[in-house]
Amino acid sequence: MNTIEELRKKLALYERIFDNINAGVLVIDARGYITHFNEQYGRFLNLDPKAQIGRHCTEVVENTRMHIVARTGKAEINHSHRINGQDMVVQRIPIKKDGKVIAVYGQVMFKNVAEVRDLAEELSLLESKVQLFEKEIFDLRATRYTFDCIIGESDAITRLKQEAAKAAATHSSVLVTGESGTGKELFAQAIHNAGPRKLHPFVKINCAAIPRDLLESELFGYEKGAFTGAGAKGKPGRFALANKGTIFLDEIGDLPLEMQPKLLRVLEDKAFERIGGTRVIRSDFRVICATNRDLAKMMEKDRFRRDLFYRLNVIPIHIPPLRERPADILPLARHMLKRIAKEAGRPAMRIEKKAARELVRYLWPGNARELSNVLERAMYASGSVTIYKGDLPFTLTSGRDVSGRRSKPSLKNARDEAQIKAIYQALAKTGYNKAKAAKLLGIHRTLLYKKMKKYGIALAPE
């Protein structure tokens, strides 16, 4: 008696579980007659579940293939099935015993194909975010720019870091301007990493590097088949990937004029549509832009929209060129040289005083990027752990006489510079042993002394 009661309880539990599955479910026998029909499916089809028991599945569900699966024994997973004018996604799974089909389990996975599309879009977005995060993690293993990474001792750089730190605490748009190589992206990342969005993506796009006809799809994304060559799954845009984080629009001055009103609308509404799509996508992002162009002059020539400029230039950060802050050159050079030597697997290096003076006197048209290039070249030119004046590239000291004043270019000046470089390199390679240096240069030691005196080369390393 107890066994019968336990079986009844189990049966009641199984029926309750079956009726509470959050999907339409039915089961047929091997001949196609319905044995189970849950309440969820009854509500969807507006039918009494109990009244369907014993009826053939073709009489109850239009376009059904349940009886076909019972005959073939082949499962049909995630197939499309149109019922009541709606495209649904269903599964039909044969249940076998001793190799024979005894029943077929059918389930509506999604009541509307739109649910599948939404899920696919969400998965595509997550996949793109994972790829972006993986790339960011790879990049950040080497560098994660914070305000501590901004090296300098000048009043200008100190003031800029304070202004940028204040900007980081807000969600307002920031426009970073300055010549090429001044570190605009460094400031942009530092602002992001010091702000409330630091745990979310920092998404970068270079407006000058993306072809004009692909820029819109990169920014806003596209639907499947939106244009020739579009991916089969579609693609989320950078604005969608930057949700809750920061989007960094580098080289904003190169943004095509026809794209500027579209960007303005997205910045104002925080909403957009993919190319080929009709659904509005909302994204909570912060914008940081950078450019080395003079946007004021571009506005005068109608090459940059004023309304877009005012929307971007809420918090302006202007980075002065390296030539205007000479106090930052040597601290930055030593910091760079330490990193360059470490990456090259070389011991720590120092900069000789005369070489240091040359670095400070130079105008650095390429700013920090050029400084890094010069130091790397000098490191490989040096034969020791010290960078001497002679290790610096020829172009760095050309155009000056031995007193440091500018002189007109001439063959004599070029010859003098070549001799200075050769003497410095020979002295560096021989540990400032004049006899060995003279032998290396193929001249008498007395001549070497005369030339060192003529060019103001110290008799011992400084």
NUVOGU-142334 format. One record per residue (C-alpha): residue number from 1; x negated, y, z negated. Coordinates in Angstrom, 1 decimal, always signed. Each point is the difference from the previous one (the first is absolute). Layout:
N
@seq=NUM&px=X&py=Y&pz=Z
...
REM end
This chain:
462
@seq=1&px=+0.0&py=+0.0&pz=+0.0
@seq=2&px=-2.8&py=+2.3&pz=-0.9
@seq=3&px=-1.7&py=-0.7&pz=+3.3
@seq=4&px=+3.1&py=+0.9&pz=+2.0
@seq=5&px=+0.3&py=+3.3&pz=-2.0
@seq=6&px=-3.6&py=+0.8&pz=+0.7
@seq=7&px=+0.4&py=-0.6&pz=+3.7
@seq=8&px=+3.1&py=+2.3&pz=+0.1
@seq=9&px=-2.1&py=+2.7&pz=-1.7
@seq=10&px=-2.8&py=-0.4&pz=+2.5
@seq=11&px=+2.4&py=+0.0&pz=+2.9
@seq=12&px=+1.7&py=+3.2&pz=-1.3
@seq=13&px=-3.5&py=+1.6&pz=-0.4
@seq=14&px=-1.0&py=-0.9&pz=+3.5
@seq=15&px=+3.3&py=+1.4&pz=+1.4
@seq=16&px=-0.6&py=+3.2&pz=-1.9
@seq=17&px=-3.5&py=+0.3&pz=+1.3
@seq=18&px=+1.2&py=-0.8&pz=+3.6
@seq=19&px=+2.7&py=+2.7&pz=-0.2
@seq=20&px=-2.4&py=+2.6&pz=-1.4
@seq=21&px=-2.7&py=-0.3&pz=+2.7
@seq=22&px=-0.3&py=+3.5&pz=+1.4
@seq=23&px=+0.6&py=-1.1&pz=+3.5
@seq=24&px=+2.7&py=-1.8&pz=+2.0
@seq=25&px=-0.6&py=-3.8&pz=-0.3
@seq=26&px=+1.9&py=-3.0&pz=+1.4
@seq=27&px=-0.8&py=-3.7&pz=+0.2
@seq=28&px=+1.3&py=-2.5&pz=+2.6
@seq=29&px=-0.2&py=-3.8&pz=+0.2
@seq=30&px=-1.5&py=-1.9&pz=+2.9
@seq=31&px=+3.2&py=+0.4&pz=+2.1
@seq=32&px=+0.2&py=+3.7&pz=-0.5
@seq=33&px=+2.7&py=+0.2&pz=-2.6
@seq=34&px=-0.4&py=+2.6&pz=-2.8
@seq=35&px=-0.7&py=-1.5&pz=-3.5
@seq=36&px=-1.1&py=+3.2&pz=-1.7
@seq=37&px=+0.9&py=+3.7&pz=+0.6
@seq=38&px=-1.1&py=+2.6&pz=-2.5
@seq=39&px=+1.9&py=+3.1&pz=-1.2
@seq=40&px=-2.5&py=+2.5&pz=+1.5
@seq=41&px=+0.6&py=-1.4&pz=+3.5
@seq=42&px=+3.7&py=+0.0&pz=-0.6
@seq=43&px=+0.0&py=+3.7&pz=-0.9
@seq=44&px=-2.1&py=+0.8&pz=+3.0
@seq=45&px=+2.3&py=-1.9&pz=+2.4
@seq=46&px=+3.1&py=+1.0&pz=-2.0
@seq=47&px=+0.9&py=-3.7&pz=-0.4
@seq=48&px=+1.0&py=-2.2&pz=-3.0
@seq=49&px=-3.1&py=-2.2&pz=-0.7
@seq=50&px=+2.0&py=-2.9&pz=-1.3
@seq=51&px=+2.4&py=-0.1&pz=+2.9
@seq=52&px=-3.0&py=-0.5&pz=+2.4
@seq=53&px=-1.0&py=-3.3&pz=-1.5
@seq=54&px=+0.6&py=-2.9&pz=+2.3
@seq=55&px=+0.4&py=+2.2&pz=+3.1
@seq=56&px=-2.5&py=-0.3&pz=+3.0
@seq=57&px=-2.6&py=+2.7&pz=-0.1
@seq=58&px=+1.0&py=+1.1&pz=+3.6
@seq=59&px=+3.5&py=+0.8&pz=-1.2
@seq=60&px=-1.3&py=+2.3&pz=-2.8
@seq=61&px=-3.2&py=+1.8&pz=+1.3
@seq=62&px=-0.2&py=+1.4&pz=+3.5
@seq=63&px=-3.0&py=-0.8&pz=+2.1
@seq=64&px=-1.2&py=-2.5&pz=-2.6
@seq=65&px=-2.7&py=-2.5&pz=+0.8
@seq=66&px=+0.1&py=-1.9&pz=-3.3
@seq=67&px=+1.5&py=-3.1&pz=+1.7
@seq=68&px=-2.7&py=+0.1&pz=+2.7
@seq=69&px=-2.7&py=+0.0&pz=-2.7
@seq=70&px=+1.8&py=-3.0&pz=-1.6
@seq=71&px=-0.3&py=-1.8&pz=+3.3
@seq=72&px=-3.6&py=+1.0&pz=+0.9
@seq=73&px=-1.5&py=+0.0&pz=-3.5
@seq=74&px=-2.1&py=+3.0&pz=+1.0
@seq=75&px=+0.0&py=+3.0&pz=-2.4
@seq=76&px=+0.7&py=+3.5&pz=+1.3
@seq=77&px=-1.7&py=+2.6&pz=-2.2
@seq=78&px=+0.7&py=+3.7&pz=+0.2
@seq=79&px=+2.2&py=-0.2&pz=+3.1
@seq=80&px=+2.3&py=+2.8&pz=+1.1
@seq=81&px=+3.7&py=-0.7&pz=-0.4
@seq=82&px=+2.8&py=+2.3&pz=+1.0
@seq=83&px=+3.1&py=+0.0&pz=-2.2
@seq=84&px=+2.8&py=+2.5&pz=-0.1
@seq=85&px=-1.9&py=+2.3&pz=+2.4
@seq=86&px=-3.1&py=+0.0&pz=-2.2
@seq=87&px=-3.4&py=-1.5&pz=+0.7
@seq=88&px=-1.2&py=-2.0&pz=-3.0
@seq=89&px=-3.1&py=-2.1&pz=-0.8
@seq=90&px=+0.8&py=-3.5&pz=-1.1
@seq=91&px=-1.7&py=-3.3&pz=-0.9
@seq=92&px=+1.3&py=-3.5&pz=+0.8
@seq=93&px=-1.9&py=-2.7&pz=-1.8
@seq=94&px=+0.8&py=-3.8&pz=+0.5
@seq=95&px=+0.0&py=-2.1&pz=-3.2
@seq=96&px=-1.2&py=-3.6&pz=+0.7
@seq=97&px=+0.0&py=-3.3&pz=-1.8
@seq=98&px=-2.0&py=-3.0&pz=+1.3
@seq=99&px=-0.6&py=+2.0&pz=+3.1
@seq=100&px=+3.6&py=+0.7&pz=+0.8
@seq=101&px=+1.9&py=+3.3&pz=-0.3
@seq=102&px=+2.6&py=-0.1&pz=-2.8
@seq=103&px=+0.7&py=+3.7&pz=-0.2
@seq=104&px=-1.0&py=+3.5&pz=+1.3
@seq=105&px=-0.6&py=+2.9&pz=-2.3
@seq=106&px=+0.8&py=+3.4&pz=+1.6
@seq=107&px=-0.8&py=+3.5&pz=-1.5
@seq=108&px=+0.4&py=+3.5&pz=+1.2
@seq=109&px=-3.3&py=+1.6&pz=-0.9
@seq=110&px=+1.0&py=+3.6&pz=+1.0
@seq=111&px=+3.5&py=+1.2&pz=+0.5
@seq=112&px=-1.2&py=+2.5&pz=+2.6
@seq=113&px=-3.0&py=+0.1&pz=+2.3
@seq=114&px=-0.5&py=+3.6&pz=-1.1
@seq=115&px=-1.1&py=-1.5&pz=-3.4
@seq=116&px=-2.6&py=-2.0&pz=+1.9
@seq=117&px=-1.2&py=+3.1&pz=+1.8
@seq=118&px=-0.3&py=+2.0&pz=-3.2
@seq=119&px=-1.9&py=-2.8&pz=-1.6
@seq=120&px=-2.3&py=-0.3&pz=+3.0
@seq=121&px=-0.7&py=+3.7&pz=-0.1
@seq=122&px=-0.7&py=-0.2&pz=-3.7
@seq=123&px=-2.4&py=-2.9&pz=+0.5
@seq=124&px=-1.7&py=+1.8&pz=+2.9
@seq=125&px=-0.5&py=+3.1&pz=-2.2
@seq=126&px=-1.4&py=-2.1&pz=-2.8
@seq=127&px=-2.3&py=-1.8&pz=+2.4
@seq=128&px=-1.3&py=+3.3&pz=+1.3
@seq=129&px=-0.5&py=+1.3&pz=-3.5
@seq=130&px=-1.9&py=-3.1&pz=-1.0
@seq=131&px=-2.3&py=+0.5&pz=+3.0
@seq=132&px=-0.4&py=+3.6&pz=-0.9
@seq=133&px=-0.8&py=-0.8&pz=-3.6
@seq=134&px=-2.5&py=-2.7&pz=+1.0
@seq=135&px=-1.8&py=+2.6&pz=+2.2
@seq=136&px=+0.1&py=+2.6&pz=-2.8
@seq=137&px=-1.3&py=-2.6&pz=-2.6
@seq=138&px=-2.8&py=-0.8&pz=+2.4
@seq=139&px=-0.9&py=+3.6&pz=+0.5
@seq=140&px=+0.3&py=+0.9&pz=-3.7
@seq=141&px=-2.4&py=-2.8&pz=-1.0
@seq=142&px=-2.7&py=+2.3&pz=+1.5
@seq=143&px=+1.6&py=+3.4&pz=-0.7
@seq=144&px=+3.0&py=+1.3&pz=-1.9
@seq=145&px=-0.2&py=+3.8&pz=+0.2
@seq=146&px=+0.8&py=+1.9&pz=-3.1
@seq=147&px=-1.0&py=+3.4&pz=-1.2
@seq=148&px=-3.1&py=-1.6&pz=-1.5
@seq=149&px=-1.1&py=-0.8&pz=+3.6
@seq=150&px=+0.0&py=+3.7&pz=+0.9
@seq=151&px=-3.6&py=+1.0&pz=-0.6
@seq=152&px=-1.1&py=+3.6&pz=-0.4
@seq=153&px=-1.0&py=+2.7&pz=-2.5
@seq=154&px=+1.0&py=+3.2&pz=+1.8
@seq=155&px=+2.7&py=+2.2&pz=-1.4
@seq=156&px=+2.0&py=-0.6&pz=+3.2
@seq=157&px=+0.1&py=-3.8&pz=-0.3
@seq=158&px=+0.8&py=+0.3&pz=-3.7
@seq=159&px=+2.9&py=+2.3&pz=+0.7
@seq=160&px=+1.3&py=-2.2&pz=+2.8
@seq=161&px=+0.0&py=-3.1&pz=-2.2
@seq=162&px=+2.0&py=+1.9&pz=-2.6
@seq=163&px=+2.5&py=+1.1&pz=+2.6
@seq=164&px=+0.3&py=-3.5&pz=+1.5
@seq=165&px=+0.5&py=-1.5&pz=-3.5
@seq=166&px=+3.0&py=+2.3&pz=-0.5
@seq=167&px=+1.4&py=-1.0&pz=+3.4
@seq=168&px=-0.4&py=-3.6&pz=-0.9
@seq=169&px=+2.5&py=+0.4&pz=-2.8
@seq=170&px=+2.8&py=+1.1&pz=+2.4
@seq=171&px=+1.9&py=-1.6&pz=+2.9
@seq=172&px=-0.5&py=+3.0&pz=+2.3
@seq=173&px=-1.5&py=-0.1&pz=+3.4
@seq=174&px=-3.8&py=+0.8&pz=+0.2
@seq=175&px=-1.9&py=+1.3&pz=+3.0
@seq=176&px=-3.7&py=-0.6&pz=-0.2
@seq=177&px=-2.1&py=+2.1&pz=+2.4
@seq=178&px=-3.7&py=+0.3&pz=+0.8
@seq=179&px=-2.6&py=-0.8&pz=+2.6
@seq=180&px=-0.7&py=-3.5&pz=+1.2
@seq=181&px=-2.0&py=-2.0&pz=-2.6
@seq=182&px=+0.9&py=+2.1&pz=-3.1
@seq=183&px=+1.9&py=-2.9&pz=-1.7
@seq=184&px=+3.7&py=+0.8&pz=+0.7
@seq=185&px=+1.0&py=-3.7&pz=-0.3
@seq=186&px=-2.0&py=-0.3&pz=-3.2
@seq=187&px=+2.0&py=+2.8&pz=-1.5
@seq=188&px=+3.3&py=-1.5&pz=+1.3
@seq=189&px=-0.7&py=-3.4&pz=-1.6
@seq=190&px=-1.2&py=+1.6&pz=-3.2
@seq=191&px=+3.3&py=+1.9&pz=-0.3
@seq=192&px=+2.0&py=-3.2&pz=+0.7
@seq=193&px=-2.0&py=-2.0&pz=-2.6
@seq=194&px=+0.4&py=+2.7&pz=-2.7
@seq=195&px=+3.7&py=+0.3&pz=+0.5
@seq=196&px=+3.2&py=-1.9&pz=-1.0
@seq=197&px=+0.0&py=-1.9&pz=+3.2
@seq=198&px=-3.4&py=-1.6&pz=-0.4
@seq=199&px=+1.4&py=-3.5&pz=-0.4
@seq=200&px=+1.7&py=+0.2&pz=+3.3
@seq=201&px=-1.4&py=+0.0&pz=+3.6
@seq=202&px=-2.3&py=+2.7&pz=+1.5
@seq=203&px=+0.9&py=-0.3&pz=+3.6
@seq=204&px=-2.2&py=+1.8&pz=+2.5
@seq=205&px=+0.6&py=+0.8&pz=+3.6
@seq=206&px=-2.3&py=+2.0&pz=+2.3
@seq=207&px=+2.1&py=+2.2&pz=+2.2
@seq=208&px=-2.8&py=+0.5&pz=+2.5
@seq=209&px=-1.0&py=-3.7&pz=+0.3
@seq=210&px=+3.5&py=-1.4&pz=+0.8
@seq=211&px=+1.0&py=+0.3&pz=+3.7
@seq=212&px=+2.8&py=+2.5&pz=+0.5
@seq=213&px=+2.5&py=-2.5&pz=+1.3
@seq=214&px=-0.5&py=-2.3&pz=-3.0
@seq=215&px=-0.1&py=+2.6&pz=-2.8
@seq=216&px=+3.7&py=+0.0&pz=-0.6
@seq=217&px=+0.2&py=-3.8&pz=-0.3
@seq=218&px=-2.9&py=+0.1&pz=-2.4
@seq=219&px=+1.6&py=+2.6&pz=-2.2
@seq=220&px=+3.6&py=-1.2&pz=+0.0
@seq=221&px=-0.2&py=-3.7&pz=+1.2
@seq=222&px=+2.0&py=-1.7&pz=+2.6
@seq=223&px=+2.7&py=-2.7&pz=+0.5
@seq=224&px=-0.4&py=-3.3&pz=+1.8
@seq=225&px=-0.2&py=+0.7&pz=+3.8
@seq=226&px=+0.1&py=+3.8&pz=-0.5
@seq=227&px=-2.5&py=+0.4&pz=+2.9
@seq=228&px=-2.2&py=-2.0&pz=+2.2
@seq=229&px=-2.7&py=-1.6&pz=-2.1
@seq=230&px=+1.9&py=+0.3&pz=-3.2
@seq=231&px=-0.6&py=-2.8&pz=-2.6
@seq=232&px=+2.6&py=-2.8&pz=-0.1
@seq=233&px=+0.8&py=+0.8&pz=-3.7
@seq=234&px=-0.1&py=+3.8&pz=+0.3
@seq=235&px=-2.3&py=+2.0&pz=-2.3
@seq=236&px=+0.5&py=+2.4&pz=-3.0
@seq=237&px=-1.6&py=+3.4&pz=+0.4
@seq=238&px=-2.6&py=+1.6&pz=-2.2
@seq=239&px=+2.7&py=+2.1&pz=-1.7
@seq=240&px=+1.8&py=-3.1&pz=-1.1
@seq=241&px=-3.2&py=-1.6&pz=-1.3
@seq=242&px=-0.7&py=+3.1&pz=-2.0
@seq=243&px=+3.1&py=-0.3&pz=-2.0
@seq=244&px=-0.7&py=+1.2&pz=-3.6
@seq=245&px=-3.6&py=+0.7&pz=+1.0
@seq=246&px=-1.8&py=+2.6&pz=+2.2
@seq=247&px=-0.3&py=+0.3&pz=+3.7
@seq=248&px=-3.2&py=+1.8&pz=+1.2
@seq=249&px=+0.4&py=+1.6&pz=+3.4
@seq=250&px=-3.6&py=+0.6&pz=+1.0
@seq=251&px=-0.8&py=+2.4&pz=+2.9
@seq=252&px=+3.5&py=+1.5&pz=-0.2
@seq=253&px=-1.1&py=+2.8&pz=+2.3
@seq=254&px=-0.1&py=-2.5&pz=+2.8
@seq=255&px=+3.6&py=-1.1&pz=-0.4
@seq=256&px=+1.7&py=+0.4&pz=+3.4
@seq=257&px=+2.5&py=+2.9&pz=+0.1
@seq=258&px=+2.9&py=-2.2&pz=+1.0
@seq=259&px=-0.6&py=-2.1&pz=-3.2
@seq=260&px=+0.0&py=+2.9&pz=-2.4
@seq=261&px=+3.8&py=+0.6&pz=-0.3
@seq=262&px=+0.5&py=-3.8&pz=-0.6
@seq=263&px=-2.6&py=+0.1&pz=-2.7
@seq=264&px=+1.6&py=+3.1&pz=-1.5
@seq=265&px=+3.4&py=-1.7&pz=-0.2
@seq=266&px=-1.5&py=-3.1&pz=-1.7
@seq=267&px=-1.8&py=+2.2&pz=-2.6
@seq=268&px=+3.2&py=+1.9&pz=-0.8
@seq=269&px=+2.5&py=-2.9&pz=+0.0
@seq=270&px=-2.4&py=-2.8&pz=-1.2
@seq=271&px=+2.0&py=-2.2&pz=+2.5
@seq=272&px=-0.6&py=-1.2&pz=+3.5
@seq=273&px=+1.0&py=-2.6&pz=+2.6
@seq=274&px=-2.3&py=-2.6&pz=+1.6
@seq=275&px=-0.4&py=+0.3&pz=+3.8
@seq=276&px=+2.8&py=-2.0&pz=+1.5
@seq=277&px=+1.9&py=-0.1&pz=-3.3
@seq=278&px=+3.1&py=+1.6&pz=-1.4
@seq=279&px=-0.4&py=-0.7&pz=-3.7
@seq=280&px=-1.2&py=+2.9&pz=-2.1
@seq=281&px=-3.1&py=-0.9&pz=-2.1
@seq=282&px=-0.8&py=+2.0&pz=-3.1
@seq=283&px=-3.4&py=+0.2&pz=-1.5
@seq=284&px=-1.4&py=+1.8&pz=-3.1
@seq=285&px=-3.4&py=+1.2&pz=+1.1
@seq=286&px=-2.4&py=+2.8&pz=-0.8
@seq=287&px=-1.8&py=+1.7&pz=+2.9
@seq=288&px=-3.7&py=+1.1&pz=+0.1
@seq=289&px=-1.3&py=+1.4&pz=+3.3
@seq=290&px=-3.5&py=+1.0&pz=+1.1
@seq=291&px=-1.4&py=+1.9&pz=+3.0
@seq=292&px=-3.1&py=+1.7&pz=+1.1
@seq=293&px=+2.0&py=+2.2&pz=+2.4
@seq=294&px=+1.1&py=+3.6&pz=-0.6
@seq=295&px=+3.8&py=-0.5&pz=-0.3
@seq=296&px=+0.6&py=+3.7&pz=-0.2
@seq=297&px=-1.5&py=+0.6&pz=+3.4
@seq=298&px=+1.9&py=-3.0&pz=+1.4
@seq=299&px=+3.3&py=+1.5&pz=-1.3
@seq=300&px=-0.8&py=+3.3&pz=+1.8
@seq=301&px=-0.4&py=-2.0&pz=+3.2
@seq=302&px=+3.1&py=-2.0&pz=-0.6
@seq=303&px=-2.0&py=-3.3&pz=-0.3
@seq=304&px=+1.1&py=-0.7&pz=-3.6
@seq=305&px=+3.5&py=+0.7&pz=-1.4
@seq=306&px=+0.3&py=+2.5&pz=-2.8
@seq=307&px=+2.8&py=-1.8&pz=-1.8
@seq=308&px=-2.1&py=-3.2&pz=-0.1
@seq=309&px=-3.1&py=+2.0&pz=-1.2
@seq=310&px=+2.0&py=+1.5&pz=-2.9
@seq=311&px=+1.4&py=-3.5&pz=-0.8
@seq=312&px=-3.6&py=-1.5&pz=-0.2
@seq=313&px=-1.9&py=+2.9&pz=-1.5
@seq=314&px=+1.7&py=+0.0&pz=-3.4
@seq=315&px=-3.3&py=-0.5&pz=-1.8
@seq=316&px=-3.0&py=+1.1&pz=+2.1
@seq=317&px=-3.4&py=-1.5&pz=-0.7
@seq=318&px=-2.9&py=+1.5&pz=+2.1
@seq=319&px=-3.4&py=-1.7&pz=-0.3
@seq=320&px=-2.8&py=+2.4&pz=+0.9
@seq=321&px=-2.8&py=-1.3&pz=+2.2
@seq=322&px=-3.2&py=-1.3&pz=-1.6
@seq=323&px=-2.0&py=+3.0&pz=+1.2
@seq=324&px=+2.1&py=+2.3&pz=-2.2
@seq=325&px=-0.7&py=-2.0&pz=-3.1
@seq=326&px=-3.7&py=-0.8&pz=+0.0
@seq=327&px=+0.1&py=-0.9&pz=-3.7
@seq=328&px=+1.8&py=-3.2&pz=+1.0
@seq=329&px=-2.5&py=-1.2&pz=+2.6
@seq=330&px=-2.6&py=-1.7&pz=-2.2
@seq=331&px=+2.5&py=-1.6&pz=-2.5
@seq=332&px=+1.9&py=-1.3&pz=+2.9
@seq=333&px=-3.1&py=-1.2&pz=+1.8
@seq=334&px=-1.3&py=-1.9&pz=-3.0
@seq=335&px=+3.4&py=-1.6&pz=-0.5
@seq=336&px=+0.1&py=-1.0&pz=+3.6
@seq=337&px=-3.6&py=-1.3&pz=+0.1
@seq=338&px=+0.7&py=-2.2&pz=-3.0
@seq=339&px=+3.0&py=-1.5&pz=+1.7
@seq=340&px=-1.8&py=-0.4&pz=+3.4
@seq=341&px=-3.0&py=-1.7&pz=-1.6
@seq=342&px=+2.2&py=-2.3&pz=-2.0
@seq=343&px=+2.0&py=-1.1&pz=+3.0
@seq=344&px=-3.3&py=-0.6&pz=+1.9
@seq=345&px=-1.4&py=-2.1&pz=-2.8
@seq=346&px=-2.8&py=+2.4&pz=-0.6
@seq=347&px=-1.4&py=+1.4&pz=-3.3
@seq=348&px=+1.2&py=+3.4&pz=-1.2
@seq=349&px=-1.6&py=+2.9&pz=+1.9
@seq=350&px=-0.9&py=+3.5&pz=-0.9
@seq=351&px=-0.3&py=+3.2&pz=+2.1
@seq=352&px=-3.3&py=+1.9&pz=+0.0
@seq=353&px=+0.2&py=+3.8&pz=-0.8
@seq=354&px=-0.9&py=+1.2&pz=+3.5
@seq=355&px=+2.6&py=-2.4&pz=+1.5
@seq=356&px=+2.5&py=+1.2&pz=-2.5
@seq=357&px=-0.6&py=+3.6&pz=+1.0
@seq=358&px=+0.5&py=-0.9&pz=+3.7
@seq=359&px=+3.3&py=-1.6&pz=-0.9
@seq=360&px=+1.2&py=+3.1&pz=-1.8
@seq=361&px=-1.2&py=+2.4&pz=+2.7
@seq=362&px=+1.7&py=-1.9&pz=+2.8
@seq=363&px=+3.5&py=+1.3&pz=+1.1
@seq=364&px=+1.7&py=-3.5&pz=+0.3
@seq=365&px=+2.4&py=+0.6&pz=+2.9
@seq=366&px=+1.2&py=-3.6&pz=-0.6
@seq=367&px=+0.4&py=+0.5&pz=-3.7
@seq=368&px=-0.1&py=-3.1&pz=-2.3
@seq=369&px=+0.3&py=-2.4&pz=+2.9
@seq=370&px=-3.1&py=+1.4&pz=+1.6
@seq=371&px=-1.8&py=+0.0&pz=-3.4
@seq=372&px=+0.7&py=-3.7&pz=-0.4
@seq=373&px=-1.3&py=-0.7&pz=+3.5
@seq=374&px=-3.2&py=+1.9&pz=-0.6
@seq=375&px=-0.7&py=-1.7&pz=-3.3
@seq=376&px=+0.5&py=-3.5&pz=+1.4
@seq=377&px=-2.4&py=+0.8&pz=+2.9
@seq=378&px=-2.5&py=+1.4&pz=-2.4
@seq=379&px=+0.2&py=-3.0&pz=-2.2
@seq=380&px=-0.9&py=-2.3&pz=+2.9
@seq=381&px=-2.7&py=+2.4&pz=+1.1
@seq=382&px=-1.7&py=+0.0&pz=-3.4
@seq=383&px=-2.6&py=-2.5&pz=-0.9
@seq=384&px=+0.5&py=+0.4&pz=-3.7
@seq=385&px=+2.6&py=+0.7&pz=-2.6
@seq=386&px=-0.3&py=+3.8&pz=+0.6
@seq=387&px=+1.4&py=+2.0&pz=+2.9
@seq=388&px=-2.5&py=+2.6&pz=+1.1
@seq=389&px=+0.5&py=+3.0&pz=+2.3
@seq=390&px=-1.6&py=-2.0&pz=+2.8
@seq=391&px=+2.7&py=-2.7&pz=-0.4
@seq=392&px=+2.8&py=+2.4&pz=+0.9
@seq=393&px=+1.2&py=+0.0&pz=+3.6
@seq=394&px=-1.8&py=+2.3&pz=+2.3
@seq=395&px=+3.2&py=+2.1&pz=+0.7
@seq=396&px=+0.4&py=+0.8&pz=-3.7
@seq=397&px=-3.1&py=+2.1&pz=-0.2
@seq=398&px=-0.3&py=+1.2&pz=+3.6
@seq=399&px=+0.5&py=+3.6&pz=+0.7
@seq=400&px=-1.8&py=+1.3&pz=-3.0
@seq=401&px=-3.7&py=+1.0&pz=-0.4
@seq=402&px=-2.1&py=-1.2&pz=-2.9
@seq=403&px=+1.2&py=+2.8&pz=-2.2
@seq=404&px=+3.6&py=-1.1&pz=+0.4
@seq=405&px=+1.1&py=+2.9&pz=+2.2
@seq=406&px=+2.0&py=-0.6&pz=+3.2
@seq=407&px=-2.2&py=+0.1&pz=+3.1
@seq=408&px=+0.8&py=-0.2&pz=+3.7
@seq=409&px=-0.3&py=-3.5&pz=+1.5
@seq=410&px=-3.2&py=-0.6&pz=+1.9
@seq=411&px=-2.3&py=-2.9&pz=+0.9
@seq=412&px=-2.4&py=+1.2&pz=-2.7
@seq=413&px=+2.6&py=-0.2&pz=-2.7
@seq=414&px=+1.1&py=-3.5&pz=+1.2
@seq=415&px=-3.7&py=-1.1&pz=-0.1
@seq=416&px=-0.4&py=+1.4&pz=-3.5
@seq=417&px=+3.1&py=-1.8&pz=-1.3
@seq=418&px=-1.2&py=-3.2&pz=+1.6
@seq=419&px=-3.4&py=+0.3&pz=-1.7
@seq=420&px=+1.6&py=+0.8&pz=-3.4
@seq=421&px=+2.3&py=-3.0&pz=+0.2
@seq=422&px=-2.9&py=-2.3&pz=+1.0
@seq=423&px=-2.2&py=+1.3&pz=-2.9
@seq=424&px=+2.7&py=-0.5&pz=-2.5
@seq=425&px=+0.8&py=-3.5&pz=+1.1
@seq=426&px=-3.7&py=-1.0&pz=+0.0
@seq=427&px=-0.5&py=+1.4&pz=-3.5
@seq=428&px=+3.2&py=-1.8&pz=-1.2
@seq=429&px=-1.1&py=-3.3&pz=+1.5
@seq=430&px=-3.5&py=+0.3&pz=-1.6
@seq=431&px=+1.1&py=+1.2&pz=-3.5
@seq=432&px=-1.5&py=+3.4&pz=+0.7
@seq=433&px=-3.4&py=-1.4&pz=+0.6
@seq=434&px=-1.5&py=+2.6&pz=+2.3
@seq=435&px=-2.8&py=-2.2&pz=+1.4
@seq=436&px=+2.5&py=-2.8&pz=+0.9
@seq=437&px=+2.5&py=+2.5&pz=+1.4
@seq=438&px=-2.6&py=+1.6&pz=+2.2
@seq=439&px=-1.1&py=-3.5&pz=+1.3
@seq=440&px=+3.7&py=-0.8&pz=+0.6
@seq=441&px=+0.4&py=+3.2&pz=+2.0
@seq=442&px=-3.2&py=-0.6&pz=+1.9
@seq=443&px=-1.7&py=+3.3&pz=-1.1
@seq=444&px=-2.8&py=+1.0&pz=-2.3
@seq=445&px=+0.8&py=+0.6&pz=-3.6
@seq=446&px=-1.2&py=+3.6&pz=+0.3
@seq=447&px=+2.4&py=+0.7&pz=+2.8
@seq=448&px=+2.8&py=-1.5&pz=-2.1
@seq=449&px=-0.8&py=+2.4&pz=-2.8
@seq=450&px=+0.1&py=+3.0&pz=+2.4
@seq=451&px=+3.3&py=-1.0&pz=+1.4
@seq=452&px=+1.5&py=-0.6&pz=-3.5
@seq=453&px=-1.1&py=+3.5&pz=-1.0
@seq=454&px=+1.3&py=+1.5&pz=+3.2
@seq=455&px=+3.4&py=-1.5&pz=-0.4
@seq=456&px=+0.2&py=+0.5&pz=-3.7
@seq=457&px=+0.1&py=-3.8&pz=-0.8
@seq=458&px=-0.8&py=-0.7&pz=-3.6
@seq=459&px=-3.3&py=-1.8&pz=-0.8
@seq=460&px=+1.9&py=-2.3&pz=-2.3
@seq=461&px=+3.7&py=-1.1&pz=-0.1
@seq=462&px=+2.3&py=+2.4&pz=-1.8
REM end
